[in-house]
Amino acid sequence: MITCSEGRVADSDAVTKDSVDPLGDFRQSMLQMIVEKEIVGVQELLELLQEFLALNSPRYHRIILRAFCEI
């Protein structure tokens, strides 16, 4: 479960997925969360990033950071 202190990301589920394009998948997932939860504030975006990092293996952290920067 992804949570956010202001409740914008609450009630969302983490999903395990095999991927041939992890960068594209992380980017798409982040964008979907941002749009669906109407995340616009810097603090909320950083919390979303922290949740992605916490929920995924360290081997994906560089890809997650790249996807976040591209968004």
Biopython code that builds the backbone (N, CA, C, O; Angstrom):
import numpy as np
from Bio.PDB.StructureBuilder import StructureBuilder

atoms = [
    (1, "MET", "N", (0.842, -1.177, 0.000)),
    (1, "MET", "CA", (0.000, 0.000, 0.000)),
    (1, "MET", "C", (0.887, 1.239, 0.000)),
    (1, "MET", "O", (1.822, 1.335, 0.794)),
    (2, "ILE", "N", (0.602, 2.169, -0.870)),
    (2, "ILE", "CA", (1.297, 3.450, -0.905)),
    (2, "ILE", "C", (0.488, 4.425, -0.069)),
    (2, "ILE", "O", (-0.734, 4.498, -0.205)),
    (3, "THR", "N", (1.160, 5.175, 0.795)),
    (3, "THR", "CA", (0.450, 6.155, 1.599)),
    (3, "THR", "C", (1.089, 7.516, 1.442)),
    (3, "THR", "O", (2.247, 7.629, 1.038)),
    (4, "CYS", "N", (0.336, 8.539, 1.762)),
    (4, "CYS", "CA", (0.823, 9.908, 1.688)),
    (4, "CYS", "C", (0.253, 10.643, 2.883)),
    (4, "CYS", "O", (-0.903, 10.418, 3.239)),
    (5, "SER", "N", (1.012, 11.500, 3.506)),
    (5, "SER", "CA", (0.554, 12.154, 4.720)),
    (5, "SER", "C", (-0.705, 12.981, 4.507)),
    (5, "SER", "O", (-1.502, 13.125, 5.434)),
    (6, "GLU", "N", (-0.903, 13.524, 3.320)),
    (6, "GLU", "CA", (-2.093, 14.324, 3.065)),
    (6, "GLU", "C", (-3.224, 13.475, 2.491)),
    (6, "GLU", "O", (-4.280, 14.009, 2.152)),
    (7, "GLY", "N", (-3.023, 12.182, 2.379)),
    (7, "GLY", "CA", (-4.082, 11.296, 1.959)),
    (7, "GLY", "C", (-4.303, 11.190, 0.461)),
    (7, "GLY", "O", (-5.205, 10.468, 0.036)),
    (8, "ARG", "N", (-3.535, 11.865, -0.341)),
    (8, "ARG", "CA", (-3.756, 11.828, -1.783)),
    (8, "ARG", "C", (-3.396, 10.477, -2.398)),
    (8, "ARG", "O", (-3.967, 10.088, -3.416)),
    (9, "VAL", "N", (-2.466, 9.770, -1.794)),
    (9, "VAL", "CA", (-2.025, 8.508, -2.370)),
    (9, "VAL", "C", (-2.573, 7.326, -1.564)),
    (9, "VAL", "O", (-2.335, 6.170, -1.913)),
    (10, "ALA", "N", (-3.295, 7.613, -0.504)),
    (10, "ALA", "CA", (-3.863, 6.557, 0.331)),
    (10, "ALA", "C", (-4.812, 5.695, -0.494)),
    (10, "ALA", "O", (-5.362, 6.144, -1.499)),
    (11, "ASP", "N", (-4.992, 4.470, -0.061)),
    (11, "ASP", "CA", (-5.891, 3.522, -0.714)),
    (11, "ASP", "C", (-5.400, 3.074, -2.083)),
    (11, "ASP", "O", (-6.204, 2.633, -2.905)),
    (12, "SER", "N", (-4.138, 3.174, -2.343)),
    (12, "SER", "CA", (-3.559, 2.668, -3.581)),
    (12, "SER", "C", (-2.817, 1.383, -3.263)),
    (12, "SER", "O", (-2.340, 1.197, -2.143)),
    (13, "ASP", "N", (-2.719, 0.503, -4.237)),
    (13, "ASP", "CA", (-2.075, -0.782, -4.019)),
    (13, "ASP", "C", (-0.773, -0.879, -4.792)),
    (13, "ASP", "O", (-0.674, -0.427, -5.933)),
    (14, "ALA", "N", (0.214, -1.470, -4.162)),
    (14, "ALA", "CA", (1.464, -1.793, -4.850)),
    (14, "ALA", "C", (1.250, -3.091, -5.605)),
    (14, "ALA", "O", (0.579, -3.995, -5.108)),
    (15, "VAL", "N", (1.815, -3.192, -6.804)),
    (15, "VAL", "CA", (1.642, -4.365, -7.649)),
    (15, "VAL", "C", (3.006, -4.874, -8.071)),
    (15, "VAL", "O", (3.849, -4.098, -8.521)),
    (16, "THR", "N", (3.229, -6.170, -7.929)),
    (16, "THR", "CA", (4.460, -6.795, -8.400)),
    (16, "THR", "C", (4.301, -7.077, -9.884)),
    (16, "THR", "O", (3.280, -7.609, -10.320)),
    (17, "LYS", "N", (5.332, -6.713, -10.665)),
    (17, "LYS", "CA", (5.221, -6.844, -12.110)),
    (17, "LYS", "C", (6.590, -7.141, -12.706)),
    (17, "LYS", "O", (7.588, -6.524, -12.336)),
    (18, "ASP", "N", (6.624, -8.090, -13.629)),
    (18, "ASP", "CA", (7.828, -8.327, -14.418)),
    (18, "ASP", "C", (7.769, -7.381, -15.603)),
    (18, "ASP", "O", (6.692, -7.133, -16.146)),
    (19, "SER", "N", (8.918, -6.847, -16.011)),
    (19, "SER", "CA", (8.899, -5.835, -17.051)),
    (19, "SER", "C", (10.100, -5.957, -17.976)),
    (19, "SER", "O", (11.208, -6.280, -17.545)),
    (20, "VAL", "N", (9.859, -5.694, -19.249)),
    (20, "VAL", "CA", (10.957, -5.591, -20.208)),
    (20, "VAL", "C", (11.372, -4.131, -20.359)),
    (20, "VAL", "O", (12.408, -3.839, -20.957)),
    (21, "ASP", "N", (10.565, -3.207, -19.816)),
    (21, "ASP", "CA", (10.843, -1.767, -19.877)),
    (21, "ASP", "C", (10.566, -1.130, -18.520)),
    (21, "ASP", "O", (9.588, -0.399, -18.371)),
    (22, "PRO", "N", (11.426, -1.403, -17.515)),
    (22, "PRO", "CA", (11.172, -0.875, -16.179)),
    (22, "PRO", "C", (11.073, 0.650, -16.145)),
    (22, "PRO", "O", (10.233, 1.195, -15.429)),
    (23, "LEU", "N", (11.915, 1.344, -16.905)),
    (23, "LEU", "CA", (11.861, 2.805, -16.912)),
    (23, "LEU", "C", (10.494, 3.286, -17.381)),
    (23, "LEU", "O", (9.874, 4.133, -16.737)),
    (24, "GLY", "N", (10.034, 2.758, -18.479)),
    (24, "GLY", "CA", (8.729, 3.144, -19.006)),
    (24, "GLY", "C", (7.609, 2.790, -18.048)),
    (24, "GLY", "O", (6.669, 3.566, -17.874)),
    (25, "ASP", "N", (7.700, 1.617, -17.422)),
    (25, "ASP", "CA", (6.660, 1.195, -16.494)),
    (25, "ASP", "C", (6.634, 2.062, -15.237)),
    (25, "ASP", "O", (5.559, 2.433, -14.766)),
    (26, "PHE", "N", (7.802, 2.388, -14.690)),
    (26, "PHE", "CA", (7.833, 3.258, -13.518)),
    (26, "PHE", "C", (7.307, 4.649, -13.876)),
    (26, "PHE", "O", (6.548, 5.246, -13.112)),
    (27, "ARG", "N", (7.713, 5.159, -15.034)),
    (27, "ARG", "CA", (7.248, 6.477, -15.475)),
    (27, "ARG", "C", (5.716, 6.481, -15.605)),
    (27, "ARG", "O", (5.046, 7.395, -15.123)),
    (28, "GLN", "N", (5.184, 5.465, -16.250)),
    (28, "GLN", "CA", (3.741, 5.375, -16.444)),
    (28, "GLN", "C", (3.010, 5.256, -15.108)),
    (28, "GLN", "O", (1.982, 5.901, -14.899)),
    (29, "SER", "N", (3.534, 4.440, -14.216)),
    (29, "SER", "CA", (2.916, 4.260, -12.907)),
    (29, "SER", "C", (2.919, 5.558, -12.104)),
    (29, "SER", "O", (1.917, 5.916, -11.486)),
    (30, "MET", "N", (4.051, 6.257, -12.117)),
    (30, "MET", "CA", (4.129, 7.537, -11.401)),
    (30, "MET", "C", (3.153, 8.552, -11.978)),
    (30, "MET", "O", (2.437, 9.225, -11.237)),
    (31, "LEU", "N", (3.126, 8.660, -13.298)),
    (31, "LEU", "CA", (2.210, 9.604, -13.937)),
    (31, "LEU", "C", (0.764, 9.278, -13.605)),
    (31, "LEU", "O", (-0.041, 10.172, -13.346)),
    (32, "GLN", "N", (0.443, 8.000, -13.614)),
    (32, "GLN", "CA", (-0.913, 7.589, -13.283)),
    (32, "GLN", "C", (-1.270, 8.011, -11.865)),
    (32, "GLN", "O", (-2.361, 8.530, -11.629)),
    (33, "MET", "N", (-0.363, 7.793, -10.921)),
    (33, "MET", "CA", (-0.615, 8.186, -9.528)),
    (33, "MET", "C", (-0.769, 9.699, -9.412)),
    (33, "MET", "O", (-1.660, 10.185, -8.715)),
    (34, "ILE", "N", (0.096, 10.439, -10.093)),
    (34, "ILE", "CA", (0.061, 11.903, -10.024)),
    (34, "ILE", "C", (-1.265, 12.429, -10.555)),
    (34, "ILE", "O", (-1.873, 13.313, -9.952)),
    (35, "VAL", "N", (-1.710, 11.890, -11.675)),
    (35, "VAL", "CA", (-2.959, 12.357, -12.284)),
    (35, "VAL", "C", (-4.163, 11.927, -11.461)),
    (35, "VAL", "O", (-5.013, 12.753, -11.127)),
    (36, "GLU", "N", (-4.242, 10.639, -11.130)),
    (36, "GLU", "CA", (-5.401, 10.125, -10.406)),
    (36, "GLU", "C", (-5.568, 10.748, -9.032)),
    (36, "GLU", "O", (-6.690, 11.009, -8.597)),
    (37, "LYS", "N", (-4.468, 10.984, -8.355)),
    (37, "LYS", "CA", (-4.525, 11.523, -6.993)),
    (37, "LYS", "C", (-4.351, 13.045, -6.964)),
    (37, "LYS", "O", (-4.321, 13.653, -5.894)),
    (38, "GLU", "N", (-4.237, 13.653, -8.150)),
    (38, "GLU", "CA", (-4.096, 15.108, -8.280)),
    (38, "GLU", "C", (-2.959, 15.643, -7.411)),
    (38, "GLU", "O", (-3.123, 16.605, -6.660)),
    (39, "ILE", "N", (-1.822, 15.002, -7.534)),
    (39, "ILE", "CA", (-0.636, 15.391, -6.778)),
    (39, "ILE", "C", (0.060, 16.520, -7.531)),
    (39, "ILE", "O", (0.479, 16.344, -8.675)),
    (40, "VAL", "N", (0.180, 17.670, -6.891)),
    (40, "VAL", "CA", (0.821, 18.816, -7.539)),
    (40, "VAL", "C", (1.890, 19.465, -6.666)),
    (40, "VAL", "O", (2.778, 20.142, -7.185)),
    (41, "GLY", "N", (1.822, 19.274, -5.370)),
    (41, "GLY", "CA", (2.768, 19.910, -4.465)),
    (41, "GLY", "C", (4.109, 19.201, -4.423)),
    (41, "GLY", "O", (4.190, 17.986, -4.603)),
    (42, "VAL", "N", (5.144, 19.965, -4.187)),
    (42, "VAL", "CA", (6.501, 19.413, -4.125)),
    (42, "VAL", "C", (6.597, 18.351, -3.035)),
    (42, "VAL", "O", (7.168, 17.284, -3.262)),
    (43, "GLN", "N", (6.050, 18.628, -1.865)),
    (43, "GLN", "CA", (6.130, 17.670, -0.763)),
    (43, "GLN", "C", (5.429, 16.365, -1.113)),
    (43, "GLN", "O", (5.939, 15.288, -0.804)),
    (44, "GLU", "N", (4.273, 16.447, -1.750)),
    (44, "GLU", "CA", (3.541, 15.241, -2.146)),
    (44, "GLU", "C", (4.319, 14.445, -3.192)),
    (44, "GLU", "O", (4.341, 13.215, -3.146)),
    (45, "LEU", "N", (4.953, 15.136, -4.127)),
    (45, "LEU", "CA", (5.756, 14.461, -5.137)),
    (45, "LEU", "C", (6.939, 13.744, -4.500)),
    (45, "LEU", "O", (7.261, 12.615, -4.868)),
    (46, "LEU", "N", (7.577, 14.402, -3.552)),
    (46, "LEU", "CA", (8.709, 13.774, -2.870)),
    (46, "LEU", "C", (8.269, 12.564, -2.055)),
    (46, "LEU", "O", (8.984, 11.565, -1.985)),
    (47, "GLU", "N", (7.084, 12.654, -1.436)),
    (47, "GLU", "CA", (6.561, 11.512, -0.690)),
    (47, "GLU", "C", (6.260, 10.352, -1.635)),
    (47, "GLU", "O", (6.512, 9.194, -1.301)),
    (48, "LEU", "N", (5.727, 10.659, -2.807)),
    (48, "LEU", "CA", (5.470, 9.620, -3.799)),
    (48, "LEU", "C", (6.779, 8.949, -4.208)),
    (48, "LEU", "O", (6.855, 7.723, -4.288)),
    (49, "LEU", "N", (7.798, 9.746, -4.463)),
    (49, "LEU", "CA", (9.112, 9.201, -4.807)),
    (49, "LEU", "C", (9.631, 8.304, -3.690)),
    (49, "LEU", "O", (10.118, 7.204, -3.953)),
    (50, "GLN", "N", (9.531, 8.761, -2.459)),
    (50, "GLN", "CA", (9.999, 7.962, -1.321)),
    (50, "GLN", "C", (9.265, 6.628, -1.236)),
    (50, "GLN", "O", (9.869, 5.604, -0.917)),
    (51, "GLU", "N", (7.975, 6.639, -1.519)),
    (51, "GLU", "CA", (7.208, 5.399, -1.485)),
    (51, "GLU", "C", (7.658, 4.440, -2.586)),
    (51, "GLU", "O", (7.783, 3.238, -2.349)),
    (52, "PHE", "N", (7.902, 4.964, -3.790)),
    (52, "PHE", "CA", (8.394, 4.114, -4.872)),
    (52, "PHE", "C", (9.737, 3.500, -4.493)),
    (52, "PHE", "O", (9.974, 2.319, -4.748)),
    (53, "LEU", "N", (10.608, 4.288, -3.891)),
    (53, "LEU", "CA", (11.918, 3.776, -3.482)),
    (53, "LEU", "C", (11.778, 2.739, -2.372)),
    (53, "LEU", "O", (12.480, 1.728, -2.374)),
    (54, "ALA", "N", (10.878, 2.984, -1.429)),
    (54, "ALA", "CA", (10.703, 2.065, -0.304)),
    (54, "ALA", "C", (10.093, 0.732, -0.739)),
    (54, "ALA", "O", (10.409, -0.314, -0.173)),
    (55, "LEU", "N", (9.222, 0.776, -1.744)),
    (55, "LEU", "CA", (8.504, -0.426, -2.160)),
    (55, "LEU", "C", (9.264, -1.282, -3.172)),
    (55, "LEU", "O", (8.848, -2.400, -3.475)),
    (56, "ASN", "N", (10.366, -0.767, -3.692)),
    (56, "ASN", "CA", (11.088, -1.477, -4.740)),
    (56, "ASN", "C", (12.521, -1.773, -4.332)),
    (56, "ASN", "O", (13.115, -1.071, -3.513)),
    (57, "SER", "N", (13.050, -2.812, -4.916)),
    (57, "SER", "CA", (14.416, -3.249, -4.652)),
    (57, "SER", "C", (15.405, -2.130, -4.975)),
    (57, "SER", "O", (15.201, -1.370, -5.922)),
    (58, "PRO", "N", (16.477, -2.032, -4.186)),
    (58, "PRO", "CA", (17.499, -1.024, -4.473)),
    (58, "PRO", "C", (18.067, -1.107, -5.896)),
    (58, "PRO", "O", (18.564, -0.112, -6.424)),
    (59, "ARG", "N", (17.994, -2.269, -6.501)),
    (59, "ARG", "CA", (18.507, -2.377, -7.874)),
    (59, "ARG", "C", (17.698, -1.544, -8.861)),
    (59, "ARG", "O", (18.173, -1.261, -9.961)),
    (60, "TYR", "N", (16.481, -1.146, -8.485)),
    (60, "TYR", "CA", (15.645, -0.310, -9.347)),
    (60, "TYR", "C", (15.674, 1.176, -8.980)),
    (60, "TYR", "O", (15.074, 1.995, -9.676)),
    (61, "HIS", "N", (16.353, 1.522, -7.914)),
    (61, "HIS", "CA", (16.326, 2.903, -7.439)),
    (61, "HIS", "C", (16.826, 3.905, -8.479)),
    (61, "HIS", "O", (16.243, 4.978, -8.633)),
    (62, "ARG", "N", (17.883, 3.569, -9.181)),
    (62, "ARG", "CA", (18.404, 4.485, -10.207)),
    (62, "ARG", "C", (17.381, 4.705, -11.317)),
    (62, "ARG", "O", (17.227, 5.820, -11.816)),
    (63, "ILE", "N", (16.690, 3.646, -11.696)),
    (63, "ILE", "CA", (15.662, 3.750, -12.733)),
    (63, "ILE", "C", (14.485, 4.579, -12.227)),
    (63, "ILE", "O", (13.937, 5.399, -12.964)),
    (64, "ILE", "N", (14.099, 4.369, -10.982)),
    (64, "ILE", "CA", (13.002, 5.136, -10.390)),
    (64, "ILE", "C", (13.353, 6.611, -10.348)),
    (64, "ILE", "O", (12.527, 7.457, -10.691)),
    (65, "LEU", "N", (14.574, 6.929, -9.932)),
    (65, "LEU", "CA", (15.008, 8.328, -9.887)),
    (65, "LEU", "C", (15.014, 8.949, -11.281)),
    (65, "LEU", "O", (14.625, 10.104, -11.450)),
    (66, "ARG", "N", (15.449, 8.196, -12.262)),
    (66, "ARG", "CA", (15.449, 8.698, -13.642)),
    (66, "ARG", "C", (14.017, 8.964, -14.120)),
    (66, "ARG", "O", (13.743, 10.008, -14.711)),
    (67, "ALA", "N", (13.112, 8.023, -13.865)),
    (67, "ALA", "CA", (11.707, 8.200, -14.261)),
    (67, "ALA", "C", (11.116, 9.433, -13.580)),
    (67, "ALA", "O", (10.401, 10.213, -14.209)),
    (68, "PHE", "N", (11.413, 9.602, -12.309)),
    (68, "PHE", "CA", (10.904, 10.755, -11.555)),
    (68, "PHE", "C", (11.435, 12.054, -12.140)),
    (68, "PHE", "O", (10.683, 13.018, -12.291)),
    (69, "CYS", "N", (12.704, 12.092, -12.466)),
    (69, "CYS", "CA", (13.301, 13.306, -13.052)),
    (69, "CYS", "C", (12.706, 13.608, -14.422)),
    (69, "CYS", "O", (12.523, 14.774, -14.772)),
    (70, "GLU", "N", (12.408, 12.585, -15.190)),
    (70, "GLU", "CA", (11.812, 12.805, -16.511)),
    (70, "GLU", "C", (10.401, 13.365, -16.415)),
    (70, "GLU", "O", (9.958, 14.107, -17.292)),
    (71, "ILE", "N", (9.704, 13.009, -15.355)),
    (71, "ILE", "CA", (8.346, 13.531, -15.166)),
    (71, "ILE", "C", (8.431, 14.973, -14.729)),
    (71, "ILE", "O", (7.403, 15.615, -14.511)),
]
sb = StructureBuilder()
sb.init_structure("model")
sb.init_model(0)
sb.init_chain("A")
sb.init_seg("    ")
for serial, (resi, resn, name, xyz) in enumerate(atoms, 1):
    if name == "N":
        sb.init_residue(resn, " ", resi, " ")
    sb.init_atom(name, np.array(xyz, "f"), 0.0, 1.0, " ", f" {name:<3s}", serial, name[0])
structure = sb.get_structure()
